[in-house]
C-alpha cells in the first residue's frame, strides 16, 4: 500500500511540475484549431543544449517564419525541445517529434541532427550549427544531400580569422589556439588552422581544455609563449570566454575569436558567422520547402553567405592593440 | 504517436537497463559508489562504433566493447585496492582518464552509424520489422543477462561477492580475498555498462563523446526507483526491479517531454524524481531493516 502511495506521489509530482512548467502548447493548439481554415504548420525544434549561439540560430529561424506570415498560435505550431546535453534525452525528443507527425524539423547542432535523422527518413529536416554534415553522415554530399536533410553549416572561416591576427599584429609569430579536444567541431577547425598556418606565416601553439573550469588555467599557460590567442567556435571555451578575455587583457595579448557574440563578450575581433543570420538563412530554406514544395534531397547545404567583420574597441584598448584604420572602415559592427 | 512513445521509451529503458544492472552490481551488491560508469558507457560506445565504422562484425565489436568495460573496471579496482584510493575518487580518476582514451579510440568526437550494419539491422534479415529490432533484441539481452547474473550470484563466488559488500570484516575472516572480489565486481559492473553503451550507440545510430553525460544519475535513479517499486525481497526481484526502474525513469522523462514541460526544467525534474523515490516511506523502512542486518 505504502509503495503504491509512493508511486502515486511520484507521478502526481511529475504531473504537477509538468503542469506548472507547461509552455501552453495545448492552448495554442486549441486556438489554431479555431482559426481552422487551413491546418497550421507543425514545426518541431530539437536543440542539443542551451548556448547563446544555438539560441540565436533558433530565434533567427523563427524570425524569418514570422516575417513571412507564419504566426505562432494562428497558422504555426512550434514544438521546441532542448536535450540539455543528454543524448538519451535527445533520442526521446526525436521519437516524440516523429510520433507527433510534425511537418518539418529544425535540428540545432550535430548530435541533435543525428538523433532526428536516425528517427525519420521522411519528415524534412533542416539542420543548422552543424559543422560537417557529410562527416556526420547526415547528407551524401554538400551539393546534393540525397537524404531528408538539408540546412546550413557553421563551418567557420578559420583561415580568414587566423589571417586577422596578422592584420592586427603584423609582427605576430606564434598564435595560441585554445579548444576542447572532444568537440568534433573544434577538431575540424584546428585541422584547418594547422593547414593554413604556414601560408599565413604563423606558428600554432595548441592547448586543450576539457571543461569550462579548466579554461582559465589553460589560457594562463599561454602567457609569454604567444603573440596572440585564437579561440575557434568551441562550445566549452566560448562558455568560459571571460576567463580568456581576462588573461588576454592582463597580459596585453590580442584575442581573435570565432564568432560575433564572443567579440561582444570581450574578444578583440572576428570575421565570421553570425548565428542569428545563419538561423535566418535556414529559415529561408524552410520557406522554400513549405511554400515552393522544394525537397531537402535536392537542396544544397548552405554556408553563411556574407561573413561579418566585428571589432571591439574597448577590448583593443585593454589588450594594447592599435586598430588599423582600414579595418575600422571595413567593419560591419563595432563595439565601443 | 502512442506506439512511437511506447516503443521508444521501452527501447531506451531496455538498452539503458543493461547499464543499470551494472550500476546495481557496484552500487548495491558491492556497496561501492563507482563513478567510472560515466566513462565506461561512452567507452563501450566508442569501441563498438569505431570497429563497426571500420567494417568489423557488429557482434564482435559489441563483445570487444564489453571486454573494454571490464578492463576499465579492473583499473578502478586496482586504484582502490592497491593504491588505497577512495572508491569515489578512483571512479572519478578512471572516468577522467577514459575521456581521453575514448577520444583516441574514436579518432574523432562523433562517429555516425546511420547506414552501417549493426546488431539491430542484422535482425531485419530474419524478417523482424525495423521499428521493433531494438525492443526484441533489447528484451532478449536483458533477459539473458538477468538469468546469468541470477545464476552467478547464487554460486559460491557470487555469495562471496555479495558478502564483500555486506560485511567485509566477516568475509575477510573466512579467508576470502576481498581485493580480488572488489576488482571482479567492478569488472563485471563496468563490462555491463560498456555493453550497454555499445547497444546505445547502435540503437541511436551514432556514438558521441558526450554520451557519458547523465549516465550515473540515470543508473542510480533507476536502481532506487526499481527497489522502491518492485522491492528487494529476493535477488531475482531486484534484478527485474532495477530494469523496471530504468523503464520508469525513461518513462518519466518522456512523459515530462510529452506534457510540454519547459525545456530548461528537465534536469530539475530528474533530480526531483530521485529525491521523491529516495524519500518514499517504503524505502525508509527497508533501510531501517537493512541496518539491523538480514
HADDOCK unambig.tbl for C-alpha pairs under 7 A between the chains (distance, minus, plus):
assign (segid A and resid 2 and name CA) (segid B and resid 281 and name CA) 6.83 0.50 0.50
assign (segid A and resid 2 and name CA) (segid B and resid 282 and name CA) 6.00 0.50 0.50
assign (segid A and resid 3 and name CA) (segid B and resid 228 and name CA) 6.84 0.50 0.50
assign (segid A and resid 3 and name CA) (segid B and resid 229 and name CA) 6.27 0.50 0.50
assign (segid A and resid 3 and name CA) (segid B and resid 282 and name CA) 5.74 0.50 0.50
assign (segid A and resid 6 and name CA) (segid B and resid 280 and name CA) 5.57 0.50 0.50
assign (segid A and resid 10 and name CA) (segid B and resid 273 and name CA) 6.63 0.50 0.50
assign (segid A and resid 10 and name CA) (segid B and resid 276 and name CA) 6.25 0.50 0.50
assign (segid A and resid 18 and name CA) (segid B and resid 256 and name CA) 5.95 0.50 0.50
assign (segid A and resid 18 and name CA) (segid B and resid 259 and name CA) 6.24 0.50 0.50
assign (segid A and resid 18 and name CA) (segid B and resid 260 and name CA) 7.00 0.50 0.50
assign (segid A and resid 18 and name CA) (segid B and resid 261 and name CA) 4.91 0.50 0.50
assign (segid A and resid 21 and name CA) (segid B and resid 261 and name CA) 4.95 0.50 0.50
assign (segid A and resid 21 and name CA) (segid B and resid 262 and name CA) 5.27 0.50 0.50
assign (segid A and resid 22 and name CA) (segid B and resid 259 and name CA) 6.82 0.50 0.50
assign (segid A and resid 22 and name CA) (segid B and resid 260 and name CA) 5.11 0.50 0.50
assign (segid A and resid 22 and name CA) (segid B and resid 261 and name CA) 4.66 0.50 0.50
assign (segid A and resid 22 and name CA) (segid B and resid 262 and name CA) 6.05 0.50 0.50
assign (segid A and resid 23 and name CA) (segid B and resid 260 and name CA) 6.03 0.50 0.50
assign (segid A and resid 23 and name CA) (segid B and resid 261 and name CA) 6.39 0.50 0.50
assign (segid A and resid 23 and name CA) (segid B and resid 262 and name CA) 5.90 0.50 0.50
assign (segid A and resid 25 and name CA) (segid B and resid 260 and name CA) 6.85 0.50 0.50
assign (segid A and resid 81 and name CA) (segid B and resid 263 and name CA) 5.51 0.50 0.50
assign (segid A and resid 82 and name CA) (segid B and resid 263 and name CA) 5.14 0.50 0.50
assign (segid A and resid 86 and name CA) (segid B and resid 213 and name CA) 5.93 0.50 0.50
assign (segid A and resid 86 and name CA) (segid B and resid 214 and name CA) 6.29 0.50 0.50
assign (segid A and resid 87 and name CA) (segid B and resid 211 and name CA) 5.99 0.50 0.50
assign (segid A and resid 91 and name CA) (segid B and resid 204 and name CA) 6.99 0.50 0.50
assign (segid A and resid 92 and name CA) (segid B and resid 8 and name CA) 6.82 0.50 0.50
assign (segid A and resid 92 and name CA) (segid B and resid 254 and name CA) 6.44 0.50 0.50
assign (segid A and resid 95 and name CA) (segid B and resid 4 and name CA) 6.45 0.50 0.50
assign (segid A and resid 95 and name CA) (segid B and resid 5 and name CA) 6.90 0.50 0.50
assign (segid A and resid 95 and name CA) (segid B and resid 8 and name CA) 6.42 0.50 0.50
assign (segid A and resid 96 and name CA) (segid B and resid 5 and name CA) 6.41 0.50 0.50
assign (segid A and resid 99 and name CA) (segid B and resid 1 and name CA) 3.96 0.50 0.50
assign (segid A and resid 99 and name CA) (segid B and resid 4 and name CA) 5.36 0.50 0.50
assign (segid A and resid 99 and name CA) (segid B and resid 5 and name CA) 6.85 0.50 0.50
assign (segid A and resid 100 and name CA) (segid B and resid 1 and name CA) 5.61 0.50 0.50
assign (segid A and resid 115 and name CA) (segid B and resid 204 and name CA) 6.59 0.50 0.50
assign (segid A and resid 118 and name CA) (segid B and resid 114 and name CA) 6.45 0.50 0.50
assign (segid A and resid 118 and name CA) (segid B and resid 204 and name CA) 6.70 0.50 0.50
assign (segid A and resid 118 and name CA) (segid B and resid 205 and name CA) 6.42 0.50 0.50
assign (segid A and resid 136 and name CA) (segid B and resid 111 and name CA) 6.98 0.50 0.50
assign (segid A and resid 136 and name CA) (segid B and resid 112 and name CA) 5.50 0.50 0.50
assign (segid A and resid 137 and name CA) (segid B and resid 112 and name CA) 6.04 0.50 0.50
assign (segid A and resid 137 and name CA) (segid B and resid 114 and name CA) 6.64 0.50 0.50
assign (segid A and resid 182 and name CA) (segid B and resid 103 and name CA) 6.67 0.50 0.50
assign (segid A and resid 182 and name CA) (segid B and resid 109 and name CA) 5.29 0.50 0.50
assign (segid A and resid 182 and name CA) (segid B and resid 209 and name CA) 6.49 0.50 0.50
assign (segid A and resid 183 and name CA) (segid B and resid 109 and name CA) 5.81 0.50 0.50
assign (segid A and resid 184 and name CA) (segid B and resid 108 and name CA) 6.20 0.50 0.50
assign (segid A and resid 184 and name CA) (segid B and resid 109 and name CA) 4.85 0.50 0.50
assign (segid A and resid 184 and name CA) (segid B and resid 110 and name CA) 6.39 0.50 0.50
